[in-house]
Amino acid sequence: MEASVSLHITPKGLDELDRRAYKLSTRKRSVLILLAKPQTVAELTRRSVFQEDIVEDIQILVRDGFVALERAGAGPAAAPETVAAVAPLAGDLHLDDEIMLSEAKFLLVDFCVDSFGTQSQAFVDEIRTCRSAKDLDVYLRTIVAATRRSCPHRFAILASVVNEINATA
């Protein structure tokens, strides 16, 4: 695969990132996360933790329709379809005091890993130190801010996760 080939995530790839619809491996999901912004193969391999296997994973993702490629000089790639969601203000997201803490931690860790990929460890560590629903609710503000900054297209998913957590109360 040529290093100058540009890669971008397809709607099918976005579906996998948002809902784990196809249950890809962690490595392949990591490639999709890295492609939040279109990149060349060279840029992607340079940023990847698993450089030896990345080209093979890219080929599989292209073959299976999760990633599309564009050869240099072939014109701009069509932007992947995204669902525009009106994100509520950060103050609208809060956790009830009576939630099931273990379930809330699990769901928020899962969201952070899916959303922030290799940068999620700090979030995971902080979530694990929360000892009460109030502590977790306070830390939720940090997650909201990071989501707005790094992956605003996932804010609607975060709101859904918070609603699911509050349903455990």
C-alpha positions in Angstrom: 0.0 0.0 0.0 1.4 3.4 -1.0 2.4 5.7 1.8 0.7 8.7 0.1 -2.7 7.1 -0.1 -5.2 9.2 1.9 -7.5 7.3 4.3 -10.9 8.3 5.7 -13.5 6.6 7.8 -16.7 5.5 6.1 -20.3 5.7 7.5 -19.9 1.9 8.3 -16.7 2.8 10.3 -18.5 5.5 12.2 -21.2 3.1 13.0 -18.6 0.7 14.5 -17.1 3.5 16.6 -20.4 4.8 17.8 -22.2 1.6 18.6 -19.7 -1.3 18.2 -22.1 -2.6 15.6 -19.6 -5.0 14.0 -17.5 -5.9 17.1 -14.1 -5.2 15.6 -10.9 -6.0 17.5 -9.3 -3.4 19.7 -6.5 -2.9 17.1 -8.9 -2.3 14.3 -11.0 0.1 16.4 -7.8 1.9 17.2 -7.1 2.5 13.5 -10.7 3.8 13.1 -10.1 6.2 16.1 -6.9 7.4 14.6 -8.9 8.2 11.4 -11.2 10.7 13.1 -9.4 13.1 10.7 -8.4 11.8 7.3 -4.7 10.9 7.1 -2.3 9.3 4.7 -1.0 5.8 5.3 2.4 7.2 6.3 0.9 9.5 8.9 -1.2 6.7 10.3 1.7 4.2 10.6 3.8 6.9 12.3 1.1 7.5 14.9 0.3 3.9 15.5 1.4 1.8 18.5 1.4 -1.4 16.5 3.3 -0.3 13.4 4.2 -3.8 12.1 0.5 -4.8 11.7 -1.1 -1.5 10.8 -0.9 -1.9 7.0 -2.6 -5.3 7.2 -5.3 -3.9 9.4 -5.8 -1.0 7.0 -6.2 -3.4 4.1 -8.8 -5.5 6.0 -10.7 -2.3 7.0 -10.7 -1.1 3.4 -11.8 -4.5 2.1 -14.6 -4.7 4.7 -15.8 -1.1 4.0 -14.9 0.6 7.3 -12.2 2.8 5.6 -12.1 4.3 2.2 -8.9 5.4 0.4 -8.0 8.0 -2.1 -5.0 8.1 -4.3 -2.9 11.3 -4.4 -4.2 13.6 -7.1 -7.5 11.8 -7.5 -9.5 14.8 -6.1 -11.0 15.2 -2.7 -12.7 12.3 -0.9 -16.3 12.6 -0.2 -16.8 13.5 3.5 -18.2 10.6 5.5 -21.8 11.0 6.5 -22.2 12.1 10.1 -25.3 12.5 12.2 -25.6 16.1 13.4 -26.8 16.2 16.9 -27.6 19.2 18.9 -25.7 18.8 22.1 -27.2 19.9 25.3 -25.3 22.2 27.6 -22.9 20.5 30.0 -25.1 21.5 32.9 -27.9 19.4 31.5 -25.9 16.2 32.0 -25.8 15.0 35.6 -25.9 11.7 37.5 -28.7 11.0 40.0 -27.6 10.3 43.6 -29.2 6.9 43.7 -27.5 5.3 40.6 -25.9 1.9 40.6 -22.2 3.1 40.9 -20.6 0.0 39.5 -22.8 0.1 36.4 -22.2 3.8 36.0 -18.4 3.3 36.2 -18.6 0.5 33.6 -20.6 2.5 31.1 -18.5 5.6 31.5 -15.2 3.7 31.1 -16.6 2.0 28.0 -17.6 5.4 26.6 -14.2 6.9 27.3 -12.3 4.0 25.7 -14.5 4.2 22.6 -14.3 8.0 22.4 -10.7 8.8 23.4 -8.9 5.6 22.4 -5.3 5.5 23.5 -5.8 8.7 25.4 -8.5 7.1 27.6 -6.3 5.7 30.4 -6.4 8.9 32.5 -10.2 9.0 32.3 -10.4 5.3 33.2 -8.1 5.8 36.2 -10.0 8.8 37.5 -13.4 7.0 37.1 -12.1 4.1 39.1 -11.1 6.3 42.0 -14.7 7.7 42.3 -16.2 6.4 45.5 -19.7 7.8 45.2 -22.3 8.9 42.7 -21.5 12.6 43.7 -17.8 12.1 42.9 -18.6 10.5 39.6 -21.1 13.3 38.8 -18.3 15.9 39.5 -15.9 14.0 37.2 -18.6 13.8 34.5 -17.9 17.5 33.9 -14.4 16.7 32.8 -15.6 13.9 30.5 -18.2 16.3 29.0 -15.5 19.0 28.4 -13.2 16.5 26.8 -15.9 15.1 24.6 -16.9 18.6 23.3 -13.2 19.4 22.6 -12.0 16.1 21.1 -15.0 14.3 19.6 -18.1 16.5 19.6 -19.8 14.0 17.2 -20.0 11.6 20.2 -21.7 14.0 22.6 -25.2 12.6 21.8 -23.8 9.1 22.7 -22.5 10.5 26.0 -26.0 12.0 26.8 -27.5 8.5 26.0 -25.0 6.9 28.4 -25.9 9.3 31.2 -29.6 8.6 30.6 -28.9 4.9 30.8 -26.9 5.3 34.0 -29.7 7.4 35.6 -32.2 4.7 34.7 -30.4 2.4 37.2 -31.5 4.7 40.1 
